[in-house]
């Protein structure tokens, strides 16, 4: 993993992105060469090619991100990859057509562009098929030795999916005297040598410390020897944060929150985030206002020209300050006539026909742009919850209150990484992603979340 502005990105995905960017640029050059290799010099009007090739590659990479082709836990196999690549190609074609119309100087010519586009799609598909085959080769993975074989170490052994284990290989779990082993016995190493010698014998790149009780039988000097020998040493909580993109609640202790990297909020970050919120909200509002007018009209007509268009509700904001959130109404007006607050369920009969469509496409969220412009919310952040739910969840889930140290958002890391939450267990799972965002916030992460939000909307994931 490489940490970019606080966010962990797999090295393999960075390499894949660079390779694909190079292939896309080459596709333009090859397309131009094939189209004009026999043409008279005076008919060749596509030079210079470099800027046009860079623009084409940037648009393709952008659309590939938006349809989810750079997810760290991509699990859909070759068929899912090809389907998303096809959608990315269609979106790229639309974007490039608009750019050609607005800026004729970047036009390659229909023939050259068609050839380049075909070569680009085929070469990216081939590169990805090869990547997924090579990414699972053990020789290319980082070799991990886990110190401990108890309950804490079990969190690593429980990661079964290839996508969750991509990029590393566990060579074994070292038994710690006095601890009860929970990991499968064939994976446990009962050493008769020093930790450094064991690590060197197994060609270990990194040691993950998963000892149950560090007050007893903790091999401090042996771990120092390993670190001084160039072997990386990391705590299991930091390891799982890096690999999974979340902070594991059942491993979390207050001292880790205090002393770990992150949780930095200075004046520059406050100003930068607020500027980003205003610009992003204004841009989205400028593009979507016709859609918002149509949504308002559809709600008004469905309600028989008498129901409210907007739905307003008190939510908890930054530093537990209450504010009134605004959304398009997607449920019946008597949705909570009994006075009992409840989460939306799958196939909830309180949702109207227009409301179901708006929830699926996230159109009902658009009025929150005004909350962002007002300063109650951020464009990206944890989902704003109702006070009654916050009070209940704060009592039952440790560290739940920490998610309110930043402004809530229209979209967020938890929203794109985990489906819609409708229970206390879901709230606990989503909190792990919220804590990751609060800890590792950066403008780069906000931009990445925005791009991946488009993928969530396109595929309709997590809506209720």
N, C-alpha and C positions, 0 to 999 in steps of 0.2 A: 504494500500500500504506500502511496505517496500522499503526503498531506499538502493540499493546496488551499491556502487561506483558511486553515483550520479544518477543512473537510477532507475525509479520507477517500481517495480514488484508487482503485486497483491499478497497478503498474501495467498489467496486461491490457486494460481498456485504454490507457493512455497510448500505449504502443499501437493498438488496433486503430485508434482514432488518427494517429499520425500516418500510419500506413494507408488508411483509406483516403485521407486528405491528399496524400501524394498520388494515389491511383486516380482520384477524381481530376486532379490537375493534368496528369498525363493523358487522361481520356480526352480532354479538350484539345491538347496538342496533336494527338493521334487523329482525332476527328477532323481537325483543320487540315492536317497533312493529307489525309485520304481524300478529302473533298476537293482540295485545290492543287494537288500535286501536278496535275496536267493542265491546269488553267493558265491562260496568259497572265503575265505579271500585272497588267493594268486592271484585271478583273478581281484581283485579290485585295479585298478591303477589310480584312479581319484583324490586321495588325494594329496595335500590339496585342498579342494574345495573353500575356501574363496576367494583366488585370482581370480580363474576362474569365480566365481559368480559375483564378483565385476566388472570384465572385461565385462562379458555378460551384466550386468545391465547398465554399462556406454555406451556401444555400442548401446543398445536399446534406451536409453534416448537421445543420440546424434542424432540418425536417426529420432526419434520422433520430435525433435526440427527442424531438417532440412526439414521435410515435413509439418511443420506449426501446429503441435498439441499443441504447447504452445503459440499460439498467444493470446494476451490479449483480442482481439475483435473477437474471433472465432464465426462465424455466420452460419455455414453450418449444424447444427443440428446433430442428431445421425447418419444419413446416411453418411454425409460428414466425420464425425469422424471415422466411421468404414472403409471408403475407404482409408483415410490417414493412419490409423493404419495398414491396409493390405499392403500398399506401404512401410511403415516403417518396417514391418516384413520382406518383401522381401529384402530391402536394408540391414537390420541387418543380414539376412542370408548370403548375399554376403560378407559383411565385415567380419563376423565371419569365413566363409570358407577360406578367404584369410589369416586371422590371424592364423587359424589352420595350414594352409600350411606353413606359414613363421615361426611360433613358435609352433612346435608339442607338446611342454610341456604343453600348455594351452588347449589341446584337451580333451574334456570330454568323448568322446566315442559317436558313432552315436546314440545308443539307448538312453543314458542318455540325450544327447543334444536334440534329437527329442522330448522326453517327456517334458523336461524343456521348450523348445521353444513353444510347444503347450500350456502348462500351463501358460506361460508368456503372450501370446497373449490373451488368454481367460480372465485371471485375470485383465489385463490392460483394456480390453474392458468393463468388468463389473465395474471396479473402475471408469472409465470415465462416464459410463451411470449413476452411482449413484452420481458422482460429479456434473454433469450438472443438476440433479434433486434437489440436496441439495443446490447448489449454488444460486438457485433462491428463496430459502426460506427466507421470510422476517426476521425471528428470527435470522438468521445468518448474516444479513447485518448490516453495520455500519449506525447508525441513524444520519442523517444530517438535521440541521436547517439552512435555508438560510435567512440572514438578508437583506431584500430588496425584492421587487416584481416588479421592473421596467425592463428596457431594459437589464441591466447587468445580472440580475437574470434569464432573459428569456433564456440565453444560456444554463442554466442547465435544464430548463423545456423542451427545444427542443431536449434533448437527449432521444429519444423514444425507441431505440433498447434495448433489454435485455442485449446484450453484452456490450453496452455503459454504462449501469446502474448497471452492475454486481459489487457486493461488497458493495453497499450503498443503502440506502432508504431515500428519502426526506420526512420528516415529515410535512413540510410546509414552506411557504414563509412569513416572518414577514413584515407587512406593515410599511413603514417608512413615518412619516408625511411630507407632502410637495412633495412627489414623486407620479407620476402617475403609477398605477399598470397596468402591461401588462400581467402578469401571470394569468392563469385561476382563476376566483374568488373563486371557491371552495377550492383552494389550499392556498389562502391568509389567514393569521392569523392576526386579529386586536386585539392586546393584551390589557388587562386591568391590567396587572401585570408587574413585572420586568422581564427583559430578562433572568436572572438566574432562577427565579421561573418557567418561561415558559419552559426553557430548562430541568429543573429537572422534571417537570410534564410530559414532552414528552419523557423522558429518552434519551436525546440527547447526542451523543458521540462527535459531532463536529459542530461548527458554521462556515458557509461560509459567509464572508462579501461581499455583492454585492450591496452596497449603491451607488447611482448615484453620489452624491456630498457629499464628506466627510467634506466639509467646513461648512455645515449647518446640524443641527439635527443629528449629529453623536454621538451615545451613548457611549462615551469613557469609562466612569466609569462602565457602565453596562457590557461592553465587558471585562474590566479588572476583574470585579467580577466573570464572567464566567470562565475566564482563571485561576484565582486563585483558583477556585473551582474544577479544574482538567478537564474542558471541553476544548478541542482543538479549537483554532480559526485560520482560514486561509483565505487569500484573494482569491477571485474567480478566478483570473488569475492563482495563484499557484495551486488551486484545479483542474482546468481544465487541467493544464499542467500535473499534477499527474495522472489524470484519463484518459486523451486522448493521452498523449505522444506527445503533440505539444504546441506551444506558440500561443495563440489566438491573431491575429493581431489587431482585432477591439476592444480589451480590453487593448492593450499594451500601456504603457507610458514609457518614457525614465528613470524615477526614478526607476521603477521596474527592468529594465535591470542593472542599476548601483548598487542597493542595494541588489538584490536577490542573493541567493547562486549560485555558478557556475562561468563560464567565467574565470577559473584559468588556466594559461598556463605558467608554470615555465620551467626551464632547464630540469628537470627530465622528465617531460611529453614530451617535444620536442624530447629528446633522445630516450625515450621509444617508442614513436609513429614511429619515423624514423626507429628504429630497427625492429619494427613489420612490417612496410611497406616492408623493404628489404627482410625479412625472408618470409613473406607471398607471395610476388611477385615472389621470386625465386622458392618457392615450387610449386606455380601454373604453372609457366613457365616450370618447370621440368616435370610436369605431362601432360601439354597441348601442348607441342611443336609439336608432331606428328599431332594433330588436326589442329594446325595453318598452318602446311605445306599443309595439305589436303585442307583447306579453301583457301589458296593462289592459289593452283592449280585449284580449281573449279572456282574461280573468273577469272583467266587467260583464262581458256578454254571457259567460257561463254562469255567473251568479244571478242572472236575470236582471241586470242593470241596477242592482241595489246593494250587493255585497262590497266590503272594503277591498281595495286592490292591494294595499300593502299590509304587511304583518309586522307589528312592532312588539318587541319583548325586551325586558331588562336582562342584560348579561354582565358578567364580571370581566373588567378590563385590566389594564396594567396596574400593578400595586393594589389590586382588589378594589379598584374604583368602579362603581356601577355606571353603566351607560345604556342607552336605548338603541338596540340593533334594529335595522330596517331590512326586510326582505319582501319579495313578492309573495303574496299569500298562496300557498299550495295545498292547504287543507280546508275542510269545511269550517264555517264560523263557529260551530259547536264542538270543535275537536276536543276541547278540555272543559266541557260544560259542567262536569262533576267536580271541577276544581283540583283534580289530581294531575300533577306534572308527570309526564312520561316521555320516554324516547320514542322516536319513530321506529316501527317494526317493518320487517320485510312484508311487502304486499299490504301495507297498512290501509284499512278501509276508510280512514279519515282523509286520505289524499284524494283530491279531485282529479278528473281526467287531464285537464290542463296542468295541474300541479304535478302529476306523475311525469309528464313530459319535461316540465321545467326542472324537476329534481334530477332527472336522468341526464339532462344537458347542462345542469348547473346555472340555468338562466335565473332561477329564483334567488341566486346569490348576488346578482348584479347591483341591486340597490345598496349593498354594503359599501360600494365605491364612495358613496356620500359619507358614510361613517369614517372611511379612510381619510377623505379630504378634510373632514371636520377634526380629525386627530384622535378619535376614540379608538380606532383600529389601525393596524398596519396592513399592507397588502399581503405580506407573508408573516405567519406566526401561528401559535397554537390556536385551535378552534375555540371561540368564545362560548362559555357554558353558562347556564342559568344559575343564579345564586343558590337555589335549593339543591341542585346537583353538586355544586362546588362544595357546599357545606357538608353534604353527605359523604362525598368522595374523599374530602380532606381528612375526615375522621377515620376512614377505613384503609386508605392507600397512603403509605409513607411517601413523603416528599411531593405530594400532589400540589401543594400550595406553591411550589417553586416555579411551576409553569406560568404563574401570573406575575413574574418579575419582568416580563416583556409584554408588549401590546399583542392582543390576539389578532389573527389574520383571516383573510378571506380563504386563502389556501395555506398549506404548511407542510412540513416534513412528515408529520404523522398522517395527514390526509392523503398523501400520495403513496405512503409506504404501508398503510393499514386500511382495510375497508371501514365502512361506516360503523361507529361504535354505538351499541344500544344496550350495554350492560356494564356492571362494575368491572367485570373481567376485561371487557374491551377497553374501558377507560384506563385500566392499569397497563394494558399493552400499549395503548397510544401514548401514555405518559412517558414511556421509555424513549419514544421517538421525539416527543416534545422536549425532554431533557437534553437529548443530543443536540437539538436545534438551539436551545437556550445556551448551551455550553459552547457550541462551535459556530455561532452566528457569524456570518460575513456577507457582504454584498454579493460575492461569488455564489454562495450557497442560496441566497434569495433568487438569483437569476436561474440557477440550476433547478430550483423548485418550480419556478414559473414555467420553464420549458417542459418539465415532466408533468405539470398540471394539465398541459394541453393533451398529453397522452392519456391521462385519466379521463378527461372529457370525451376524447375521441372514442375510447373503448367502453365508456360508460361504467367504469369500475366503481363500486362502493356506494352507489346512489340508492336511496330509499325514499 
